[in-house]
Each structure stands twice: as C-alpha cells, then as structure tokens.
Amino acid sequence: MPQRIVLSALLCSLILFCASLAAEEFAPQQDSLPVPPPADAVVLLGKDTNLFLSKNGGEIDWPLEDGVVTSTRSEARSNHIPSRLHFRDADIHVEFMLPETGSGNSGIYIHGNYELQIINSAGKKQLTQEDMGAAYGFAPPLVDAARKPGEWQVYDIRYRAPRRDAEGKITAEGEITAWLNGQKVQDGTKVGEPRSQYHPYRYKSTPYLQEIWEKQLKTSVGPVFLQDHDNPVKFRNVWVRPLDDKSCLVDGPTKKE
C-alpha cells in the first residue's frame, strides 16, 4: 500500500479519535456557582458587562442590576434579547433563577432556533419536551436535574450548528449536548430546521431579527437569545466559548427599519 494512502488513513483515524475524545471530555464543573468564565470565553453578561440587545437591535428593556437581568414581557412571549456576539459552534454557559411564583417559563434560544427549556418542573416523574432540560421540540431531558424556584441553576451547552448550502438548505444536522445542575440532560441531540411556533424569526419578529436570520441561512452564524415567556426569570454570568473562527461582535441593525 502506498505510504501516502497509509498516512491519509492514519490522519482520518486521528481526527475521528480526537473528535470523539472532545465530545467525551465535555463535562463542565457545575458544583459551585457562579462559575468563573475561562480565559478564552466571551462574557455576555457579567458584573460590568452586557452584550445583549433588544429584538429591535437597541438597548434592552430588561432590568439590569449588579450583573443580573430579569426577563420582562412586552408583547406576549416575544421580548427576547439576542447577544451581540454571533458565533457558529460554541460552548454556552448560562446561570438563572426561577421566580417563587408562576411557571418560571423561559429558555435559552441557541441561534434563535433551538430552545433549552427553563421552567419549574422539579420533581416531575414523566419528563417531556416541555420540561426543564429539554431541547424543546426535539428531545426530552435524560434526567430530572431541575432545582426549585429561588435557587440559582446552571446550563452548560456544547453546540454544533447545522451546516447549510448556498440556498440555505441544511446539509448536516446540528448537535446539542447539555448539562444542567451537574447532570447531563442532552447527549448529542440532533437538530435540524426549527420547530417551535414561537421561533423568534417567525413569531412577532422584527426587521433586525429578519436581518440576522437572512445572514444565518448563509453562514450558520448567529446569536444566543435569552427568552421572554411572560415570567420574571433572572439571568447572570452568561458567557460563550467559540469553538471555531466564525464568531464576531455586531452593534445592531445595518438595514434601515
């Protein structure tokens, strides 16, 4: 067998081995909150940092105090805030607290397409795609890892974005692995086209969000959203570790509204 073929085969095997090893090694530390962001992370929400915008591309209207924002409704379940950081593949860290009353419904919308559910479902026996830890519309949580309202909780998400062709058609599904409060709740869950009827680019959308969606169909790059679902959920210590060289910061709309 020619040496070049042998080397190519060895290289392919090494790439596959490293990819599988990287997936196995995603076991974030969640035992003590808040978790300090690593050196290569981009902090989106911290003591002195806020890299979120309104869904119109302006300043957020969620209360922000000492590094903590509280989800605030305007029109029903649509006052989401997208990050200024746009990325393709990434690790995403979000700490949150449910209110003492109400359902505590909210979520983390990756690229505006895939919701990691936030809701008061602690202690529930039969878990569905509507419970804490679910990839809404795609997969229920593997275990009940939810804590009670009034306690800080944490998601760590490893996200690989779907790949699209020049026409915006998905050629390779995306993938989500997620840890919630020290337990794995999603393990390589495959994701394709968004399924939620409340998808931010469809439901009560804005010209700014449509601009993001148009670019995302071409690049597979987009923001993370903190979701408004009519409940005052608190968020703090939000950061992202881009896993490729596709990330960038945006300042708001480039088109006239």
LINFEN-V857925 format. One record per backbone hydrogen bond with DSSP energy under -0.5 kcal/mol. NH is the residue of the N-H (numbers start at 1). CO is the residue of the C=O. Records with the same first field share a line. If there is no record, write none. Layout:
NH: CO + CO
//
This chain:
6: 2
7: 3
8: 4
9: 5
10: 6
11: 7
12: 8
13: 9
14: 10
15: 11
16: 12
17: 13
18: 14
19: 15
20: 16
21: 17
22: 18
23: 19
24: 20
25: 21
26: 23
27: 25
30: 28
36: 34
41: 38
42: 240
43: 41
44: 238
45: 238
46: 49
49: 46
51: 44
53: 82
54: 58
57: 54
63: 70
65: 68
68: 65
69: 235
70: 63
71: 233
74: 75
78: 75
80: 78
81: 226
82: 53
83: 224
84: 51
85: 51
86: 248
87: 222
90: 159
91: 241
92: 157
93: 239
94: 155
95: 236
96: 153
97: 234
98: 151
106: 118
108: 116
109: 107 + 225
110: 108 + 114
111: 109 + 223
112: 109
113: 110
114: 110
115: 113
116: 108 + 114
117: 115 + 134
118: 106
120: 103
121: 119
124: 121
127: 125
131: 128
133: 117
134: 131
135: 139
136: 115 + 134
138: 135
139: 135
141: 128
142: 185
145: 143
150: 98
151: 148
153: 96
155: 94
156: 179
157: 92
158: 177
159: 90 + 157
160: 175
161: 159
163: 172
165: 169
168: 165
171: 163
172: 163
174: 191
175: 160
176: 189
177: 158
178: 186
179: 156
180: 183
181: 154
183: 180
185: 178
186: 178
189: 176
191: 174
199: 196
200: 112
202: 199
203: 199
204: 202
209: 55
210: 206
211: 207
212: 208
213: 209
214: 210
215: 211
216: 212
217: 213
218: 214 + 215
219: 215
220: 216
222: 87
225: 109
226: 81
227: 107 + 225
229: 105 + 227
233: 231
234: 97
235: 69
236: 95
237: 67
238: 45
239: 93 + 237
240: 42
241: 91
242: 240
243: 89
248: 86
250: 84
//
